[in-house]
Amino acid sequence: MAEEPNKGQGLIDLVFSWSLADVLNKDLYKGKVYLIPKTFSSTKDYMKSFIYPLIEETHADLFSSIEMVARAPTREILTVEPTKGFPKILRYNIILERMEDTANNYEECMSLRYARMLNLEEALFERLVLLGHKRHLLSIQYRMHPSISMFPNREFYDNMISDGPNVKERTYERRFLQGSMYGSYSFINVSYGQEDFDNRHSTKNMVEVAVAADIVARLFKESKASKQKVRIGCISPYKAQVFALEQKFGKTYITDANSHFSVSVRSVDGFQGGEEDVIIISTVRCNVRGSVGFLSNRQRANVALTRARHCLWILGNGATLINSGSVWKKLVVDAKARGCFYDANDDKNLAQAVGGALVELNQLDTLLKPGSFLFSNTRWKVRFGNDFRKSMTRIKNIEIRKKVLSLLQNLLSGLHQNQKNKVLNMNGTSSQLLEVHKVNKFLNLIWSIDIVREHSTDIQVIKVWDILPLAKIPKIAEHFEAVFGNYTVDKMNHCKCRRLEGYASCIFFCHNFLPNLFINCHDLEVKLDVF
């Protein structure tokens, strides 16, 4: 340094007193800071060539600030001086820390050895207890609805905390969405989730992101319609999941808590001390091993589960959490015992959100397998031909894939709008049985009613054959002349029989052929004595 601080002048004051010319004067701090190159093409080049010309001086408590200092965009921590006020147990030598070069991308880092050395795993109040300070437990909570506080109170506080009179009031129970799934407390099982890892090896689950986004979108719609002020918090223990949620929401929602509708997305640690009307927790982990990593940390679980005022909705894979043997196993078991365990696929909107996410993840096999959740609650059962599966795989446009699945859901719900007369200008059996629905101006869905036997029962099903351009349909119709030519007259008539309930087409067989008939459209069951 070419200049020394005056008496009473802090070093930081001196640094900030430098002009730009001083900063660019390499002789002023020769050997301390490398000269910034005139051109650089990436952050990596910049970080390799430059060390910030700033030395920070602070009197802040070591344990309240050291982690922020260690994660700040600095190249080195030179020294930390203990003060006379610190007990001996808190005095440590600070090792040199540099930013980590991970695949040529500089990232802030703080080694585990460094964290253990400073006891950073322990909260400030835990350290005070270890130093002999008496523990004081607040005995009344005024934040959470009793159904929310029940589990954490029992699990973390041995039922020593009472619910305040305000949260026991009937008016404190608020319903923001219709359905028992969206009561004050629920675990929403997202069984078709998929773990992924970002470039920093943090875990994310895009299916849970889609579910959370759908719930928030409906909350926004209901809030706007009812003019009800709602504050939402989305919490996840993983930074990659927090980032994925932020990207999904974009700038759709305001983050200002004073607005009519606000959404705050943060990590569990970032939400410590915070609270919102509705909290949605995304637990992320989804694997057969029951591996949940630091999700099993009881302190983080305690923080996450105690942030909600009126509604707490937990998203997770129930099987994974049960297999983990952690506190989350107890939570899932408790939710089932209390009747608060729900399956995301039982909600039509959430099922569509899950389906859309799986399409984006290229998991078509999951969606098109027999008994797929996407079509489990429809009026009609479905069978997919191999040609249809191959055509869906060849379609790379995500939106077209989603449109096909949406069209299938309408068909299986009974919304049959026959368009074959517009495209099948030919005679024959295929023109009687083959159906055509337009997907877009280029592609058409080819399907028919078929008869299959399941467990000694013959039922009508929708058979989806293929997705084809208009020009190829006459050729495929000729092919099906041979297929349908093997049908008996009775089977042909059974395939053509329909019954309407309102605007929906239901499974139906003609009484002329089948005197002993039992029809249950909702159970999709048709029992026959004979064809």
N, C-alpha and C positions, 0 to 999 in steps of 0.2 A: 504494500500500500504506500502510495506517495504522500498520503495525508493521514494524520492521526486525529481522532475525535478530541474536541476541546473538553475541558473539565465540565462535567455535568451533561455533556452531549452523548446520547446513546449512539452506538455504532449504526443502528438502523436509521437514525436521523441523518447520519453522515451519508449513508448509501443513497437515501432518497434525496439528498441535497445535490447529488451529482446531476449534471446536465447530460443531454444525449451525447454531446461532444466528449464529455468525460468518460462516458460508458464506452464510446468507440475508440478512446485513446488507449491503445494497448500498453503504452509505457506506464499508465497510471496503476495498472494492476498486472504487470508483466508476470507471467508464470502462474497466475491465478485462474484466468479465464481464456479459453481459446477464442480466436477471432471468428466471428460468424462469417461463413463464406458468402460471397456475393450472390450466388445462385445455389439453390438446393431443390431437389425434385420430390422429396418425401420427408415425412416426420422423422424417419430413421436417420436420414442424412443430417437433419437439423440437430437431433438429440446427440448424435455422435460428435458433433463439432462444437457444441455449446454447453457450458455450465452456467447456471444462473448466477449473476454477480450480486447475490443477496445473502447476507448472513442475518438470521432472525434472532432477536433477543426477546425473551419473554419471561415473565414471572409467574406464568400459569402453573397450576398444579400439574406435576409430572404425569400422574395417572389419568387425568382428564384430557390431556392434550397429546400425549406421546404417540398414540396410534394415528391421530390426524397428521402429526408431523411426519411420521414414518411413511404415510401414504401420499403425502403431498408431492407435487411434481418437482422434486429436488433430486440432484445427483448424489449428494452426500449429506450425511448428518455428521458434523465435525465433532461436537462434544455436547454433553448435557451435564451441567454442574449441579450437584446436590446443594441444597440450602441447609442452614442450621436447623430449620424447623422440621425437617424430615426425620422420622425415626430411622435408626440404623438399618432396620429390615428393608427399608425402601431405597437404600443407597446402592446403586449398581453402576458398573462401568458400561458405557454405551459402545457397542461395537460399530465398526464402519458399515454402512448400508448403501448399496448402490441400486439403481434401477436395473431390473433383470432384462436381459436380451433373450426373448423367446421367439425363435424363428424370425429373427431380424426385426421384431416389433418390440419396442421398449415399453415395459409395463412396470408400474409401481409394485414393490414387493416388500414383505416383511417376513423373514424366515421364522419357522416355528421355534427355533432355538432362541431367537430374539424375543419372541412373544413369551416363551416360558421364562426367560431370564427376567422379564419385567412383570411376570404374573398377570399378563394382560387377559388371560382366560378368566380371571376372577373379577367379578363386578366390584365397584368401589365399596359398596356397603358390605360385601363379603369380606373384603380386606379389613374393614373397620372391625367387624366381628372377630376376625382372627387376631386383631391387635388388642382384644379385650373389651371392646365397647359392647354394651348391653343391647340385645336385639329387642326392638319394639315392633309388634305386629298390629297393624290397623285392623280393628275388629269388624268394621262395617264398610260395605262397598255400595256406592251410589251410582255406578255406571251401568252394569249389566242387568238385563232381564234375568229373573231367577233361573229360567231354563238354560241360559248361557253360562251362568256362574256355577251351576250345579257340579259339572265335571271338574273344572279346575279347582274349585273349593275342596272337593273331596280328595283329589289326586295330589294337589300341591300344598294344601293348607290344613289337612286333617279336619275339615269341616269347622274350622275355628272362625270363619268369617261369616257374618250375617248379612243378609240383603237389607238395604236401607228401605225405609217406608216408601220412598218415591218410586223405586223399581217394582214394588209390589202392587202399585195402583193398576187398576184395570186399563187405564188409558195409556200406560207405558208399553203395553203390547200393541205393536203396530204391524199392519199387514201392507206390504208394499207391492206384492204380487199375489195373484190368486193361486190356490192349491196348497195342500198340506206340506208339499216339498219346500215351500217358501214361508214356513212359520218362523218362530223366533230362533229355533235351533235345528239344524239338520246336517247330516252327512250325505253328500251326493256322490254315489259310486260311479266313477268314470272308468269302466272296466276295459275299454278299448284304447286307452292311452298308449303313448309310445315315448320312451325316453330318448332324447337326443342330447348331444354335447356341442357346445360352441367352441371357438378356437382357444378359449381359456379353460376348457375342460369343466365348465359349469353346466349343470343339467337343466334341460327344459323339456316341456311336454306340450306340444302344439295342440293336442286334442283338448287338454284342460284350458288352454288359452282360448280356444273357440267356444267352449262352454261358458267360461267367465264372460267373454265378450257378448254372447247372446243374452245372458242374464242381465248384464249392465245395460244393453240396448233396450230390453223390455222395461227395466226400471226407469230409464230415461223417458220412454214413451208414456208409461203410467204417471210419472211425475209431472210431465207436461200436460197430460189430460186432466189430472186431478188438481194441478197447481199446488202440489204438496212438495215442500222443500225436503230434499234428501241428500245426505252426504255419504258417499260410498268409499270404502277402502279395499283395495286388492293387495293381498299380502302373499309373498312367497319367500321361502328361505334361500332361494337360488337367484343370483344376479341375472343369469341368462333368462330365467323365466320372467323376472321383473322387466327386463329389456324387451322380451317378446310381447308382453302385455302392453307396454308403452307403445311399441310399434303398431300393434293391432288397434289400439284406441286412436293413435295419431293425435290430431287436434280436434277430434269430435267432441270431447267433453272438456269443460272448464275445470281447472285444478284449484281455483280459488275457493276456499271453504265458505266464504261469505256469499257465494252465488247461489241461485235457486237449486241447481243440481251440480254437484262436484264429484270428481273421481280422483282419488289419490292412489298411486301405485308405488309401493315401496317394499323393500326387504323387511324381514322380521326385525332385524336390528334397527333399521331406519324408522320403524313404527313404534319403537319403545317410548312409552310415555304418551302416545297418541291415542285417539279414539274417534270412531265414526258411527253413524246411525246403522249402517250395514257393513259388515266385513265379509269378504269372500277370500277364503284361504285356498291357495293352490299348493298342494303338497308335492306335486310333480312326479314322485317316484312310482315306477310301474315295471315290476320285474317278478319273475317266479321265485327268485331267491329270497325275497323279503329284504333286500339290501336298501337301506334308506339313508346311509351316510350320516352327516351331522344333523339330519332332520330329527334324529333320535335324541338330540340334546334337550333335556327337560326344561332348561331355562328358556330356550327359544320357543318351545312348545307353550310354556306358560305365558310368555309375552303375546304370542300369536292368538291364543285362545281367549284373551282377556281384553281385547281392543274394542269389541262391539257393544253398542248400547241396546239396540232393539232386535237386530237379526245377525246371526252368525251362520254362514253357509260354508261348509268345508268340502272342497273338491279333492277326491283322491281315489286310488285303487284300493278297495277294501281288502282284497286278498293279499296284496303286497304288504299293506300296513299290518295286517294280522300276522303274517309270516315274519315280520320284523322283530316281534317280541318286545317292542319298545312301548313307550307311553302311548303311541298311536294305536297299538293293538288294543289297549284298554279303552281308548276312545271309541274305536269302531264297535267293540263288543258292547260298550255302554250305549251307543247310539241304537244298536239293534234291540237291546233290551228295553229301551225307552220308546221304541217305535219311531225313531227319528232317522232311520237308515232308508235311503231312497236310491233307486237306480236312475241314472241320467236318461237311459233309453226309454223309460216309462213316460217321459215328458216329450211330446211331439216336437216341440221347438228345439229342445236339447238334442234329441235324436238326429234331427236334421243338421244341427251344428256339428255333432260328432261325425256324421256321414260326410259333410263337406270337408272337414279337417282330414279325414282318411283319404278322400279323393285327392286332396292336395299333397298328401304324403305317399300317394301312389299305392294305397292299400286296397285295390279293387277286389282282390280275392276275399278279403274279410267281408266286404259289403255284398258280394254276389254268392257267397257260400250258402248252402241250405240252412234255413232257420236264421238268416241274417236279422239282426235287431231292427234294421231299417224297414223291414217288411213284416215284422212279427205280429203287429197289431192291426193289419189291414183286413178288409173283408175277404179278399181273394188270396189264395196261395199262389206261388209262382215257381216256375221252373225255367232255368236259363240254358239255352243251347250253347254248344261250344263255339259256334260261329259268332254269336253275340259277345261272348267273353273275349274272343280274339279281336273283334271290332272295337270294343271298349278299350282294350289295351293299345290299339293303334291310334286312338284319338288322343292327341297330346294336349289339346286345349282344355284346361281345367273347367272353364265355364260351360263348355258343351257337355262334358261329363256330368257336371252337376245338373244341367238341364235334363239330361236323359234320366237320371235318377229321380228327379222331381216328377217327370212325366210318368215314370213307372209307379211312383207312389199314388198319383192320381188314378191311374188305371186300376191298381190293386184296391183302391178305395171305392171302386165302382163307377168312376167317371169315364164311361166308354163313349167316345164320340167317333163313330166310324167314318173314315175318310177314304175307304177303298174304292168307292165308285168314281172318285176323281182320278185314280191312278191305275186301277185294274179294269181295263176295258176289254175283258175277255170272258169267255164262258168256261165252265168246268167246275170241278169240286173246289179247287183252290180259291176261286172267286167267292164261294159261299162261306168258307171258313177263315181264310186269311184276312187279317186286319192290318191297316196301315195308319200310323199316326206320324204327323210331321214333327220333327225335332227342330229343324230350321229350314232355310230355303234350299239346303243341299242334302240333308240327311233325313231318313225316315225310319221309324221303328216298326219292325215287322213282327206280328204276334198272332196268336190264335187261342181259342178255347180248346183245351184238351181234357181227356179223362185219364186219371191215374188211380191206382189202387194203393191204399195205405192202411196197413193193419186190418186187412180183410174188409176194407171200406172203399168204395169207389167214389171219387170226388171230382168235381170240376176244378181245373186250375188254369191259370194263364201261362201259356208257353211262349216265351220270348225267343224268337229265332235269330234275328240279326238287326243290324243298323246299316242301311244301304242308301246310295244315291238313287234318285228317281229312275234313272235310265236302266238300272239293274233289276228293278222290281219285276218286270214281265218275265225275265229269265228265271228268277227264283220262283215265281209262281208256277212256271212249267215244271220245275223240279218237284214242287210240292204236290203236283197232280199225282205223281207216283206214290208219295207218302200218304196222302189222304185217300188214295184209291184203295188202300188196304183196310179202311174203316168200314165196319158194317153199317147198315142203314140205321139201326138203332143208335149206334155210337155217334153217327153224324147228327141225328136229331137231338141227342143229348147235348152235343157240343153247341148246337144252335139255340137251345132253349135259354131264355133270360127271364128274370123277374126284376121289377123295379120297386125300390123303396124310396119314395120321393124322386130324386134325380139320380140315385145310385143304382147300379146294376148289381144284383146279388146272385149267388149260386142258385141254380134252379134246374129242375128236371121235370119233364112233362108227365102229368098224371096218367095220360093215356097209356104210357109205356110202363109206369112204375106205380102201381096202386099202393104198395107199402112204402111210404116215404116219410123220412124225418129230416127236416131242414132246420138248421140253426146257423143263420148267416154270420153271427158275431163269432161263434166258435169255429166257423168255416168247416162244418161237419155235415156231410150228406150220407145217410146210411141207406143202402139198397139191398133188396133180397137178391135180385138178378138184374142183368142188363135187359 
